[in-house]
């Protein structure tokens, strides 16, 4: 569903763009002084002025920006790009949009046995986590099926060529869950969560694995070791090199108590099969054939469709906790919905068209890659992002977008970054090796609302965080 655009918003939008354009054209922004606190923090962090871009402007777009510095320079926004992806999704699909995962039965059911194959077709659900997979499989058992005499087949064809992505390609860290690749049937972000629980008065810690993975040997216990907790992940000496076995060659320091660790599975292409197979077996289900990838036979009708949470909830998870693979699932869904292709290329085209139609061409169009910001290619200027945030502020989906952004000092990635002034802001954070920033909305002490964009690119980008926090405080103190 595409939300209708309200015609009465267009004159206001045009006014805001003309105000910004006049201000930028005047060249005044190039000479503008930084707030003293920001200048001091940048100097202390040894971050050059020319490494940052900043914009603080009226959310309604009715006044010239309070601050604009290098705001038309395209930069790598890191995870701030998720704000573009999620607003585009809310605008194009609507907050109530949901994904369906259809389930098919090819055969007859008698005495608890499906005499044939069971098919589960992924259609991009970003939140098919363990408890929801369990509910889906319970629905299958609710059909009277405890044994599948044939195969359980996972159809992942809705998204094209995503399963072949190398999780080590971005930064050489294939076991980090943030590097998980999108998948039409994305089960639990392709990750395994391990909980280490020491026995009382014993010498061992028990290891619980979620989910259980079919045909994978999982070490059930680990010895407790003396000493401080410290770098316990190194102390347990994990070995994830063999997809058929998870083991630990060290010991867990007893001082640690209970610990949890989520890792991406070593063979992501088979993760879905192993996870669904393991959970089905744990629930008492049996398979006479095999777990395999395949396609639903033409003409077969689903026996039920398993619905995801609404997009508004998904967007909240993406922005509050900066979930990369969920953002990429939404990005690919836009290509599927707008261009009938579940590919990154189709999604880039869809986002480009949406940007031209909805945001306009007054600023350089962003460079889209995968929509999550986990990219060296994506680019956007502070002026362009600020313009989009102004359009979003006046849109019907503004409440859903703003509430999805981390609140300073309250939750998400800003839980530990309260404003010194005690003010309030909803801001998306972004961090890569050479990019750091925040962008979103600041609620001024005067009652006015501001869009704020602050991004640093360069070797020392992360050190600019204190300066950006000072900028947010300055934006708040407007009376």
C-alpha positions as CSV (number, residue, x, y, z in Angstrom):
1,X,0.0,0.0,0.0
2,X,1.2,3.5,-0.9
3,X,0.1,6.2,1.5
4,X,-1.5,9.2,-0.2
5,X,0.5,12.4,-0.3
6,X,-1.3,15.3,1.2
7,X,-1.4,18.2,-1.2
8,X,-1.6,20.8,1.5
9,X,1.9,19.8,2.6
10,X,3.5,20.8,-0.7
11,X,3.6,24.6,-0.3
12,X,5.2,24.3,3.1
13,X,7.8,21.9,1.7
14,X,8.5,24.2,-1.2
15,X,8.9,27.1,1.3
16,X,11.4,25.1,3.4
17,X,13.5,24.2,0.4
18,X,13.6,27.8,-0.8
19,X,14.7,29.0,2.6
20,X,17.5,26.4,2.7
21,X,18.5,27.1,-0.9
22,X,18.8,30.9,-0.3
23,X,20.8,30.3,2.8
24,X,23.3,27.9,1.1
25,X,23.6,30.1,-2.0
26,X,24.5,33.1,0.1
27,X,27.7,31.4,1.2
28,X,26.9,32.5,4.8
29,X,27.2,28.9,6.1
30,X,30.8,28.7,5.0
31,X,31.8,31.5,7.5
32,X,29.6,30.5,10.3
33,X,31.3,30.1,13.7
34,X,30.8,26.9,15.7
35,X,29.3,27.0,19.1
36,X,32.1,27.4,21.6
37,X,31.5,24.0,23.3
38,X,31.6,22.3,19.9
39,X,34.8,24.1,18.9
40,X,36.5,23.2,22.1
41,X,35.4,19.5,22.0
42,X,36.7,19.2,18.4
43,X,40.0,20.7,19.3
44,X,40.4,18.5,22.3
45,X,39.6,15.4,20.2
46,X,42.0,16.6,17.4
47,X,39.2,16.3,14.8
48,X,39.8,18.8,12.0
49,X,36.9,21.1,11.0
50,X,37.1,19.8,7.5
51,X,36.4,16.3,8.7
52,X,32.9,17.2,9.9
53,X,29.6,18.2,8.4
54,X,26.8,19.8,10.6
55,X,23.3,21.1,10.2
56,X,20.8,22.4,12.8
57,X,17.6,23.7,11.2
58,X,14.0,24.4,12.0
59,X,12.0,21.1,11.6
60,X,9.2,23.0,9.9
61,X,11.7,24.6,7.4
62,X,10.3,28.1,7.9
63,X,13.6,29.8,9.1
64,X,17.2,29.7,7.9
65,X,19.3,27.1,9.6
66,X,20.8,28.0,12.9
67,X,24.1,26.3,11.8
68,X,25.2,24.8,8.6
69,X,28.8,23.6,8.0
70,X,30.0,21.8,4.9
71,X,26.3,20.7,4.7
72,X,26.4,20.0,0.9
73,X,29.4,17.7,1.0
74,X,28.4,14.0,0.5
75,X,29.7,11.9,3.3
76,X,29.5,8.3,4.5
77,X,26.7,8.3,7.1
78,X,27.3,4.8,8.5
79,X,24.1,3.5,10.2
80,X,22.4,6.9,9.9
81,X,21.4,5.7,6.4
82,X,18.9,3.5,8.2
83,X,16.8,6.6,8.8
84,X,16.4,7.0,5.0
85,X,15.5,3.4,4.5
86,X,13.0,3.2,7.3
87,X,11.3,6.5,6.4
88,X,11.0,5.5,2.8
89,X,9.4,2.2,3.9
90,X,7.0,3.9,6.2
91,X,6.1,6.4,3.5
92,X,5.7,3.8,0.7
93,X,4.4,0.7,2.5
94,X,2.6,2.2,5.5
95,X,3.2,1.6,9.2
96,X,0.8,-1.4,9.2
97,X,2.6,-3.3,6.4
98,X,3.5,-6.8,7.3
99,X,5.3,-9.8,5.7
100,X,3.7,-13.2,5.3
101,X,5.5,-16.5,5.3
102,X,3.3,-19.0,3.6
103,X,3.4,-22.7,4.5
104,X,2.4,-25.4,2.0
105,X,1.5,-29.1,2.4
106,X,2.0,-31.3,-0.6
107,X,0.3,-34.6,0.3
108,X,-2.3,-36.0,2.6
109,X,-2.3,-36.1,6.4
110,X,-3.2,-39.3,8.3
111,X,-2.6,-40.3,11.9
112,X,-0.1,-37.5,12.4
113,X,1.9,-38.2,9.3
114,X,2.1,-35.9,6.3
115,X,2.5,-38.3,3.3
116,X,4.5,-35.9,1.2
117,X,6.6,-32.7,1.6
118,X,6.2,-29.6,3.7
119,X,7.2,-26.2,2.2
120,X,8.0,-23.0,4.0
121,X,8.5,-20.0,1.7
122,X,10.4,-16.9,2.9
123,X,9.2,-13.5,1.7
124,X,11.6,-11.3,3.6
125,X,10.2,-11.2,7.2
126,X,12.9,-9.3,9.1
127,X,11.8,-10.6,12.5
128,X,11.6,-14.4,12.1
129,X,13.3,-14.9,15.5
130,X,13.3,-18.2,17.5
131,X,10.0,-17.7,19.3
132,X,8.2,-16.9,16.1
133,X,9.7,-19.9,14.3
134,X,8.5,-22.0,17.2
135,X,5.0,-20.5,16.7
136,X,5.1,-21.2,13.0
137,X,6.0,-24.9,13.6
138,X,3.3,-25.1,16.3
139,X,0.8,-24.0,13.6
140,X,2.1,-26.9,11.5
141,X,1.6,-29.3,14.3
142,X,-1.8,-27.8,14.8
143,X,-2.7,-29.2,11.3
144,X,-2.2,-32.7,12.8
145,X,1.3,-33.1,11.5
146,X,4.0,-34.6,13.8
147,X,5.9,-36.5,11.1
148,X,6.8,-35.5,7.6
149,X,7.4,-38.6,5.6
150,X,9.0,-36.6,2.7
151,X,11.1,-33.5,2.9
152,X,10.9,-30.2,4.7
153,X,11.8,-27.7,2.0
154,X,12.7,-24.1,2.6
155,X,12.0,-21.8,-0.4
156,X,14.3,-18.7,-0.3
157,X,13.8,-17.6,-3.9
158,X,12.0,-14.3,-3.2
159,X,15.3,-12.5,-2.7
160,X,17.8,-13.1,-5.5
161,X,21.5,-13.8,-5.0
162,X,21.6,-12.7,-1.4
163,X,22.5,-16.0,0.1
164,X,25.9,-16.0,-1.6
165,X,27.2,-12.9,0.1
166,X,30.4,-13.3,2.0
167,X,29.9,-12.3,5.7
168,X,33.7,-11.6,6.0
169,X,33.7,-9.2,3.0
170,X,33.0,-6.0,4.9
171,X,35.5,-6.1,7.7
172,X,36.9,-9.6,8.0
173,X,34.6,-10.5,10.9
174,X,32.3,-13.3,9.6
175,X,31.2,-14.4,13.1
176,X,29.9,-11.0,14.1
177,X,26.0,-11.1,13.9
178,X,26.0,-7.5,12.5
179,X,27.6,-9.0,9.3
180,X,24.7,-11.4,8.7
181,X,23.5,-11.3,5.1
182,X,19.8,-10.8,4.2
183,X,17.7,-13.8,3.3
184,X,14.2,-14.3,2.1
185,X,13.8,-16.8,5.0
186,X,16.0,-15.0,7.6
187,X,15.8,-17.2,10.7
188,X,17.1,-15.6,13.9
189,X,19.6,-13.4,12.1
190,X,21.6,-16.6,11.3
191,X,23.1,-16.5,14.8
192,X,23.5,-18.9,17.8
193,X,23.2,-17.6,21.3
194,X,25.2,-19.5,23.9
195,X,24.6,-19.1,27.6
196,X,27.2,-20.3,30.1
197,X,25.8,-21.1,33.5
198,X,28.2,-22.3,36.3
199,X,27.0,-25.1,38.5
200,X,26.8,-24.2,42.2
201,X,29.8,-25.5,44.0
202,X,30.9,-27.4,40.9
203,X,33.7,-27.4,38.5
204,X,31.7,-26.9,35.3
205,X,29.5,-24.5,33.5
206,X,26.6,-25.8,31.4
207,X,26.2,-24.4,27.9
208,X,22.7,-23.8,26.5
209,X,22.5,-23.2,22.7
210,X,19.6,-21.3,21.0
211,X,18.5,-22.6,18.6
212,X,19.5,-26.2,18.6
213,X,21.1,-26.9,15.2
214,X,20.4,-30.2,13.4
215,X,23.5,-32.3,12.7
216,X,25.8,-30.0,14.7
217,X,27.8,-31.4,17.7
218,X,27.6,-28.8,20.5
219,X,29.8,-29.1,23.5
220,X,27.5,-29.3,26.6
221,X,29.8,-28.1,29.3
222,X,33.0,-26.2,29.9
223,X,35.5,-26.3,32.8
224,X,35.6,-23.4,35.3
225,X,38.9,-21.8,35.7
226,X,40.5,-19.6,38.4
227,X,41.2,-15.9,38.0
228,X,39.4,-12.7,37.2
229,X,36.7,-12.6,34.5
230,X,38.5,-10.2,32.2
231,X,38.5,-11.2,28.5
232,X,36.5,-14.4,29.1
233,X,35.7,-14.9,25.4
234,X,39.4,-15.4,24.7
235,X,39.8,-17.5,27.9
236,X,37.3,-20.1,26.7
237,X,39.2,-20.5,23.4
238,X,36.3,-21.1,21.1
239,X,36.6,-23.1,17.9
240,X,33.9,-22.4,15.3
241,X,35.9,-23.4,12.3
242,X,33.9,-26.6,11.7
243,X,30.2,-26.0,10.8
244,X,29.5,-29.5,12.1
245,X,30.9,-28.9,15.6
246,X,31.1,-26.1,18.2
247,X,33.7,-26.6,20.9
248,X,35.8,-24.8,23.5
249,X,39.4,-25.6,24.3
250,X,39.8,-23.3,27.4
251,X,37.9,-22.6,30.6
252,X,35.4,-20.1,31.8
253,X,36.7,-18.0,34.7
254,X,34.5,-18.8,37.7
255,X,34.5,-15.1,38.7
256,X,32.3,-14.4,35.6
257,X,29.1,-16.0,36.8
258,X,26.6,-16.5,34.0
259,X,27.5,-15.2,30.6
260,X,25.9,-15.0,27.1
261,X,27.4,-14.7,23.7
262,X,25.8,-14.5,20.3
263,X,27.8,-15.5,17.2
264,X,27.0,-15.8,13.6
265,X,27.0,-19.5,12.5
266,X,30.1,-20.5,10.5
267,X,28.0,-21.8,7.5
268,X,25.2,-19.2,7.0
269,X,23.9,-20.9,3.8
270,X,22.8,-24.0,5.8
271,X,21.8,-22.1,9.0
272,X,18.1,-22.0,8.2
273,X,17.9,-25.7,7.4
274,X,19.8,-26.6,10.6
275,X,17.8,-24.2,12.8
276,X,14.4,-25.3,11.5
277,X,15.4,-29.0,11.6
278,X,16.8,-28.7,15.1
279,X,13.7,-26.9,16.5
280,X,11.3,-29.3,14.7
281,X,13.1,-32.3,16.3
282,X,13.1,-30.6,19.7
283,X,9.4,-30.2,19.4
284,X,9.0,-33.9,18.9
285,X,8.7,-33.7,15.1
286,X,10.2,-36.2,12.7
287,X,11.3,-36.0,9.1
288,X,11.4,-39.2,6.9
289,X,13.3,-37.5,4.1
290,X,15.7,-34.6,4.4
291,X,15.9,-30.9,5.2
292,X,16.7,-29.1,1.9
293,X,16.4,-25.9,-0.1
294,X,14.0,-25.9,-3.0
295,X,11.0,-24.2,-4.5
296,X,7.3,-24.5,-3.9
297,X,5.6,-26.5,-6.8
298,X,3.6,-24.3,-9.2
299,X,-0.1,-24.2,-8.4
300,X,0.2,-25.4,-4.8
301,X,-1.8,-23.2,-2.4
302,X,-0.7,-22.4,1.1
303,X,-2.5,-24.0,4.1
304,X,-1.7,-20.9,6.2
305,X,0.4,-17.7,6.1
306,X,2.4,-16.7,9.1
307,X,2.3,-12.9,9.6
308,X,5.2,-10.7,10.9
309,X,4.8,-7.8,13.3
310,X,3.8,-4.5,11.6
311,X,6.4,-2.4,9.9
312,X,6.2,0.3,12.6
313,X,7.5,-2.3,15.1
314,X,10.2,-3.6,12.8
315,X,11.4,0.0,12.1
316,X,11.6,0.6,15.9
317,X,13.9,-2.4,16.2
318,X,16.0,-1.3,13.3
319,X,16.6,2.2,14.5
320,X,16.7,1.8,18.3
321,X,19.3,-1.0,18.1
322,X,20.8,-0.3,14.6
323,X,20.1,-3.8,13.3
324,X,21.9,-4.1,9.9
325,X,20.3,-7.2,8.5
326,X,16.8,-6.1,9.4
327,X,17.5,-2.8,7.6
328,X,18.7,-4.7,4.5
329,X,15.5,-6.9,4.6
330,X,13.4,-3.8,4.5
331,X,15.6,-2.3,1.8
332,X,15.1,-5.4,-0.4
333,X,11.4,-5.4,0.3
334,X,11.1,-1.9,-1.2
335,X,12.6,-3.2,-4.5
336,X,10.3,-6.2,-4.4
337,X,7.2,-4.0,-3.7
338,X,8.1,-1.2,-6.2
339,X,10.0,-3.0,-8.9
340,X,8.9,-6.7,-8.5
341,X,12.5,-7.8,-7.9
342,X,14.1,-8.8,-4.7
343,X,17.5,-7.5,-5.6
344,X,19.7,-4.7,-4.3
345,X,19.8,-3.1,-7.8
346,X,16.0,-3.0,-7.9
347,X,15.9,-1.5,-4.4
348,X,18.5,1.2,-5.3
349,X,16.3,2.2,-8.2
350,X,13.2,2.2,-6.1
351,X,14.8,4.4,-3.4
352,X,16.2,6.7,-6.1
353,X,12.8,7.2,-7.7
354,X,11.1,7.7,-4.3
355,X,13.7,10.3,-3.3
356,X,13.2,12.3,-6.5
357,X,9.4,12.2,-6.1
358,X,9.1,12.8,-2.4
359,X,12.2,14.7,-1.3
360,X,13.1,16.5,-4.6
361,X,16.2,17.2,-6.6
362,X,17.4,20.4,-5.0
363,X,20.3,18.6,-3.3
364,X,22.6,15.9,-4.6
365,X,20.7,12.5,-4.5
366,X,22.1,10.0,-1.9
367,X,24.1,7.1,-3.1
368,X,22.3,3.9,-2.0
369,X,24.0,0.6,-1.5
370,X,22.3,-1.8,0.9
371,X,20.2,0.6,3.0
372,X,21.8,-0.3,6.3
373,X,24.9,1.9,6.4
374,X,27.2,-1.1,6.7
375,X,28.8,0.1,3.5
376,X,31.8,2.0,2.2
377,X,29.8,3.2,-0.8
378,X,26.7,4.9,0.6
379,X,26.8,8.7,0.7
380,X,24.5,11.5,1.7
381,X,25.0,15.2,2.5
382,X,23.8,16.9,5.7
383,X,21.6,19.2,3.6
384,X,19.9,16.3,1.8
385,X,19.4,14.4,5.0
386,X,18.1,17.5,6.8
387,X,15.6,18.1,3.9
388,X,14.4,14.6,4.2
389,X,14.0,14.9,8.0
390,X,11.9,18.1,7.4
391,X,9.7,16.3,4.9
392,X,9.3,13.4,7.4
393,X,8.4,15.8,10.2
394,X,5.4,17.1,8.2
395,X,4.3,13.6,7.0
396,X,1.5,11.4,8.4
397,X,4.1,8.8,9.5
398,X,6.1,11.3,11.6
399,X,5.1,9.7,14.9
400,X,6.2,6.3,13.9
401,X,9.6,7.5,12.6
402,X,10.4,9.8,15.5
403,X,9.4,7.2,18.1
404,X,11.7,4.6,16.4
405,X,14.8,6.8,16.9
406,X,16.9,6.3,20.1
407,X,16.0,8.8,22.8
408,X,19.0,10.5,24.5
409,X,19.7,8.9,27.8
410,X,16.7,6.7,27.6
411,X,17.0,3.7,25.3
412,X,18.6,2.1,22.3
413,X,22.1,3.2,21.2
414,X,21.7,6.5,23.1
415,X,20.8,4.9,26.5
416,X,24.1,6.0,28.0
417,X,24.3,9.4,26.2
418,X,22.1,11.7,28.2
419,X,22.2,15.4,27.4
420,X,24.1,17.5,30.0
421,X,21.4,20.1,29.7
422,X,18.7,17.6,30.6
423,X,17.0,18.2,27.2
424,X,15.4,15.6,24.9
425,X,16.3,14.4,21.5
426,X,15.5,11.5,19.2
427,X,18.6,10.7,17.2
428,X,19.9,7.8,15.0
429,X,23.6,7.1,15.7
430,X,26.1,5.8,13.1
431,X,29.6,4.3,13.7
432,X,32.1,2.7,11.3
433,X,35.9,2.6,11.5
434,X,36.1,5.9,9.7
435,X,32.6,7.4,10.2
436,X,30.7,8.6,13.2
437,X,27.6,10.8,13.7
438,X,24.1,11.4,14.8
439,X,21.0,12.7,13.0
440,X,17.4,13.2,13.9
441,X,15.3,15.6,16.0
442,X,16.1,17.9,19.0
443,X,13.3,19.2,21.2
444,X,14.3,22.8,22.0
445,X,13.8,24.4,25.4
446,X,11.6,27.0,23.7
447,X,9.2,24.4,22.4
448,X,10.5,24.5,18.8
449,X,11.7,21.4,17.1
450,X,15.0,21.1,15.1
451,X,16.5,18.7,12.7
452,X,20.1,18.0,13.5
453,X,22.8,16.2,11.4
454,X,26.4,15.8,12.5
455,X,28.8,13.4,10.8
456,X,32.5,13.0,10.9
457,X,34.5,11.1,8.3
458,X,38.2,10.2,8.6
459,X,40.6,8.2,10.7
460,X,39.7,10.0,13.9
461,X,35.9,10.1,13.3
462,X,34.9,8.3,16.5
463,X,36.6,11.0,18.6
464,X,34.0,13.6,17.4
465,X,31.3,12.1,19.6
466,X,31.8,14.6,22.4
467,X,31.6,17.5,20.0
468,X,28.4,16.1,18.5
469,X,26.9,15.7,22.0
470,X,27.8,19.3,22.7
471,X,26.1,20.3,19.4
472,X,22.9,18.6,20.5
473,X,23.0,20.4,23.9
474,X,23.5,23.7,22.1
475,X,20.6,23.0,19.7
476,X,18.4,22.3,22.8
477,X,19.3,25.6,24.5
478,X,17.5,27.9,22.2
479,X,15.8,30.3,24.6
